[in-house]
């Protein structure tokens, strides 16, 4: 060992980390030791590697993905951190909207949007499908399905999300885009419909009202729940997004 190298235990103490954490960062390719003894396998670090170690800890505390951490350490900090900042600000805005909605629900009760019974024709569609890891993952998977459908489309697309009525650890998600040359058919029929105005992450409130209406009026819902996206989220504020929710009905 040379004078500018310190053993892993000392380096861990300097960085206020555990040896296990340092080994984990090495296994992820984020922070390799400066030297590994060929005979003992013992790891040594340079003192100036503490900067990278602490940068990793700070980024992980912000839930920054490992791929972005790698970009920061590789020297692309300005661009990568700009995306991190944008994501954090978007998440903070989402949480503020959620808190404001929670306060309204606690003060005024659940919303009761108007529900109508409509007849919807069948549509030819292109479909993108995926599986979400539980209800909290539905938004991410839905966005990924939309991203797969958008390239190559001419004009504003008519997008329809399709979701099961019952939630589980794995949730099948599909997004359809209405196209005359679509290779699948989205069935028509009689639907209960309600309009949600507001962020996508609060659609569950309108879905609850729609399902409650079905139960109260003796209409067994068959699913899937449809979300017809009217607004473009790229140009519309979250509080003004318009989404039509539709549930296929069976006659009582």
N, C-alpha and C positions, 0 to 999 in steps of 0.2 A: 504493500500500500504506500502510495506517495503522500506527500504532505497535504496536497490539495484534495484528497479523497477522504471521505468519512464513511464508516460502516453504516449499514442500513438502520441499526438501532439508534445511533446518534442522529442520523439524518431525520428519522421519524420524530425524534424528540424535538429537534430544531423546528420542524414544521408543524408540530402539534398534531401528528398523525400517528396511526398505528402501523406496525410493520405489515400487517395483513393488507391495509389499504394500499401501501406502496407496492406490494406484490400484485395487487389487483390492477393498479394503474399500469404496471409493466405488462401484465397479461393482455390488457386492452390496447397496447401499443401507444399509450399516451405519455409514459414517463419511464424510459428504460434506464437502468443503472449505468453509470459511467464505466463500470468494470465488474465482471463476475469472475471470481476465483475459479480456475479450472479444476482444482483439486477438491475444494470444499463446497463450491456453488454459492459461496457467500457473496453478497452484493455490496457494492460501494458506490457512493454518489459524490458528485462535486457539490460544494457548498452553494454555488450559484444556481444549482438546479432547484433550489428552494422556491425560486420565483415561479417556475412552471408548476411545481407541486401545489402551491397556494392558489395559483390561477385556476387549476383544476377544481380545487375545493370550492372556491367562490362560484365558479360556473355551475358546478353540480348543485350547489345550494339554491340556484335559480332554476333548477330542472332543465338546464340546457342540454340538448342531445349530445351524445358522445361524438358524432360526426362533426358537429359545429365546434366542439372543444378542440378536436384535432385541427380544424382549420385555423383557430385562434393561435394554437401553439406553433403551427406551421408558418405563421407570419401574416395571415389574412385577417388580422384582428379588427381592422376598421369596418370592413364589409360584414364580417360575421357578427360583430357586436351590434352593428346597425340592425341586422335582422333580429337579434336577440331582444334589443330594445323595442322594436316594433311589436314582436310577439308578446312581450311583457305588458306593453301598453294596451294591446288588444285584450289580453286576459284580464287586466285590471278593469277595463271598461265593461267586459262581460260580467265580472263579479259585482260591479256597481249596479248594473242593470238588474242582476239577480237579487241583490239586496233591496233595491227599490221595489221590485215586484213582490218580494216577500213581505215587505212592510205594508204594501197595499192589500195583499191577501189577508194578513193578520188584522188589518183595520177594517176592511170592507167585505171580506169573504171571497170565495172563488168567483171568477168572472162567469157570466152567463150569456155568451154570444147567441144571436139568433140562429136557429137551426131550420133548414128547409129540406124538403124532399125533392130531389131533382132526378131527371132521366139523362143519362150520359151515353153517348154512342160509343161503339167500339173504336179503337184506334190502332193503326199499325205503328209499331215502335221498334226502336233499337234499345236493348237492355244491357246495363252493366250490373253485375252482381258481386257481392262480397259478404263476408261474415264479420260482425262486430264482436269484440270481446266484452259483451255486456252492454247495458243501456248507456253507460257513460262514454262508450266508444262509438256510438252511432253517428255522432256528428262528424268525426274524423273519416269514418268509412264512407259516409254519404258524400262528403266533399271529394274523396278519392274517386268514387264512381262518376261523379259529375265531370271531373277532370279527364277521365277516360273517354267521355262521350263528346266533349266540346270540340276537339280538334277536327277541322275539316267541315264543320257545319256552316251553312250559309244563312245569314240572318239570325234574329233572336230566336233561340230554341224554346220549345215548350217542354219543360222538364217536370216529371212526376216522380216523387219518391214513393216507394212501396215498403211498408213495414208491418210486421206481424202484430196482432192484437195483444199477444201475451209475451212478456219479457222473460229472458232466461240468461244463463251465463254466456251463451252464444246466440247472437241475434242475426238472422239472415236479412240482408238489406239489398234492395234493388232500386235502381234509378232508370227511368225510361225517358227517352226523347221521342216525341211524336214526329214521325216521318212517313211520307207516302210510300217510300221504298223500304220501310222497316221489315225485318224478317220475323217478327213476332206480333201477336195480336193481344192488346190489352182489352179485356172484355168490357162491354157496356152493361147497362142495367139501371136499376133504381138505387139511389144513394141518399143517405143523410149527409147534409153538407153544412159546414160552418166556416166562417172566414176568420182567420187569425191575422191581426195586425200587430207586428212587433218582432222581436228577435226570434230566430229559429230555436234558440235554446230554451224558449218559454212556450213552445208549441204544445207541450204536454198539458198546459192548463186548458187550452181549447179542445184538445183531444179528450180530456176528462169530461168537459161539458158535453161534447158530442156523444160519447159513450153513455153518459148518464141520461141524455135525452132518449137514446135508443132503448135503454132499459125501462125508462118511465113510460114509453109509448108502446111497449111490447114488440119491438122490432129486434129480433136476434141478429146481431152484427156477424157477418161472415168473414170479414177481413179479405185482403190486407187493408190497413189504413193507408189511404192515399194522401199525399201532400202535393198539391199543384202549386208550383212556385211561379207567382205572377211577376214579382219584382226582380230586378237585377241587383244582387247584393254589392256589385262593384260600383254602382252609381246611386244606391239608395241607402239612407241612414238605417241602422238596425231597427229603430223604433217605428219606421214607416214601411217595413217589409210586409207585403201582402201575400198570404198563403191560404189557399182554399183546402180545407180538410174534408175528405169524403170517405164514407164507410158504406160498402155494399150492404143492402138489406135483403133479408128474407121475409116473406109475408108471414105474419103470426099465425 
